[in-house]
Amino acid sequence: MSQRSIHHLFKPKSVAVIGASNSPKRAGKGLMRNLLSSGFSGPIMPVTPKYEAVLGVLAYPNIAALPIVPDLAVICTRASKIPAIIDDLANFGCKVAIIMASGMADEFDEQGDSLLSLVNQRSKQSGMRILGPNSLGMILPPIGLNASLAHTSAARGKIAFVSQSAAICTTVLDWANNKGIGFSSFISLGDASDIDFDELLDYLGRDSQTSAIMLYIDSINERRHFLSAARAAAHNKPIFVIKSGRSHEGVQAAMLHTGGIGGNDAVYEAAFRRAGMLRVHDLIDMFAAVESLAHSTPLKGERLTIISNGGGPAVLAADELILKGGKLAKLSDSTIQQLNEVLPSTWSKQNPVDLIGDADSQRYKKALDILMNDDQTDAILILHSPSILGESDEIADKLIDVIKHHPKRNKLNILTNWSGEDSAYAARKQFNHASVPTYRTPEGAVRAFMHMVEYRRNQKLLQEIPQSIPENIPTDSETAAKLLQQAQQQNKLVVETHSAAPILACYGLTTIQTKFTDDPEQAACIATEIGFPVALKVQSADLMYKSDVHGVVLNLNSADEVRTAAESIIDRVQTNNPNAAVDGLIVQKMALTAGAQELRVSVINDPVFGLAICLGEGGSDWDPTRDAAVALPPLNMALARYMVIQALKSHKLRDRQLPLGLDMHALCVMLTQISHLIIDCPEIAEIDINPVLAAGKTITLLDVNMRLNPAGITDNNRLAIQPYPKELEQQVTLKNGLQVMLRPILPEDEPKHIDFDNSLSDEDRYKRYFGVRAKMTHEEMAVLTQIDYSREMAFIATMESEDGQEVTLGAVRASIDPDNTEAEFAMAVRSNYQGVGLGRVLLEKLIRYYKNNDTEVLTGFTMFENRSMANLAKSLGFTVSFDMEEQLIKMEMPLKKAD
């Protein structure tokens, strides 16, 4: 898909309305009225054979009669006419169309093709882009365009809103206008048959008019594109999302609404979190989030101070804050002393600051001024309850004045709650006009603040440097693949603990000693051999939960007990489950569970996002997406830790404080190794490990059920996030005989990459960054090391130092535009390793990568002083040109041969 081709959607200079009308109840009239009243400066051209003019504007009988090619066409006709209209528009040269008709997937032509498939086919052939069908249209306040059927227009602001639901669009619009909140763009996506969330996120993430993005989602079509675009956009600006379908019934309704795939809500939640977006669960929270984004500065910290003229509302706010995981600021001694001088002696002497019920505008003003100077405070919530003084509006005025003129106004977040209805309405309006967030209840204000806190925490967690997995943990993907493929060839698509053990051992995952037999007498011999006590379990591919059918007996202490239990299990299962094929029995050494905690880990295959890892506590009625924390692979140690924290925070996992209970590091290693296993082994469809025994640093997988894909069937798109491309690792020998490893960069490389960047000479840094720049911060380096491999690539050259540590010698990186047209590269080599061919091998590797990626062109820029870089590029086949105005050398290489 071409990113440039949606430019016309956001920057149209002319609009044609196909099906424009003068009839009061026709969409074509409502649309014309909105277009004409919104201040759009370009031509608005109604197309209809019925009227000479529509709302006083000269009409054209057909598309061919239009005087110019419209940048944007809005189609208001019935569905049956639209395929022919798309043909006419495409032939005429129109680039983008909005389709408002619904039900196109359910209407068919005489050949049996759906109208939607015809439209998609014809638009793709011509390169024309489609918004919709079933779209309400869009509003672009910066250019005065209201090409929608909304009942009102949108004010201009900095928030972009994209929704799959037209009804949600109109509701949000109504509310925002009441609050005085504006938008940079307001887009109804409809059924998203062509233009979808991913392309809009790519555009809006780079749009200077947009400072925050709000999404309403029913379902996602392109998981990898969506997550890549969301992760890229969330680096630059906050993205809030509300997702329907939290219940099973809601999922079904969402599927009917958009025709999308019904994925699991918990997996959606994990995907949003992984992308750095913040999910809100209802429209009230969404409105609060919109208000926060519209009027707030980015949080510098999380400590909240509460000011109130009554104890009750302040306590409600403080309770909500603490229950949501927030922090009350601890006021400094100096601040308390200053407040003592201006407040009655009965004030609270702590945070929340109770100004007492007779607080007037002067008391509020003085208290706010002092608290805004307090270094222990990051945000302030001002509460006001109706008072006999009746100074509600005057207090609001004074506070707005303090906020506007205070030197720290851009360093603090100020939120307000004026409780009540008639007495508070005017004050809330004053705050709206002054761009100070205001809420109807103390709890609502705190929830809005906690949205900002949660967003900040998510961003910080995603930027954590992951620990390296201990080197003594093996990864033997070749042996694991061999064992899995043998099972597939024997059509053993369910692999239980005894067979799974050697596969899991390839990744350092420990199972308890387990053996299989189909004979009770043999079971007794095995038990004697491995040592008592033992557990005995039925083996049957038809039984998911063995304990539910009394197919498990624990703590058997003699051969006789094993023999008797084996015969009883087989008899019981065959009697009660005659359709279940009993393969035999599993004899397992009893685990020492005293002081340890039992967990459960599953790998499921979600219909939308593919493989997902679930961590919880299990149980026979366990639903992994209800009773577990969920994360998308690939996981590293930081992401695994994030997952465990989420599990504990949501009480899906409880730390029972047992003597040998949960060890964070050991849990993270296990989760990361499971992630490596499923990434390396496409043969695996699903895994259920129940229980996992956590005994401090020792993690043991007791009962494993691994389900495989049939032989020859691999889903290369089974992962929503592209994993580390290990196949791109390469050993090379430089001109001086030095052996180095060329490989893609990893998040774990951040400390080494900081050392590398600091090792560059002042001259090399000047050439690399086109000027003098300070040392990289952690946040900047996290962006360079935690890359999305489907969007960008960075190759580093490393060697092992004398003390066994890996050292980074050079790096080349390139980011690609979303339509895979152009990749722009930059390169640096450690100053004392220049001149040995390192730059050449790095750049050659990047060229090969982007050629294989079907990218059209590779470009780079360097300074006039960096002639050696230009000479290297020229020797590799780049065209080198000089930009005298910018004082830069441009290097360009076409990667695709001309047809």
Disulfide bonds with the S-S distance in Angstrom:
none
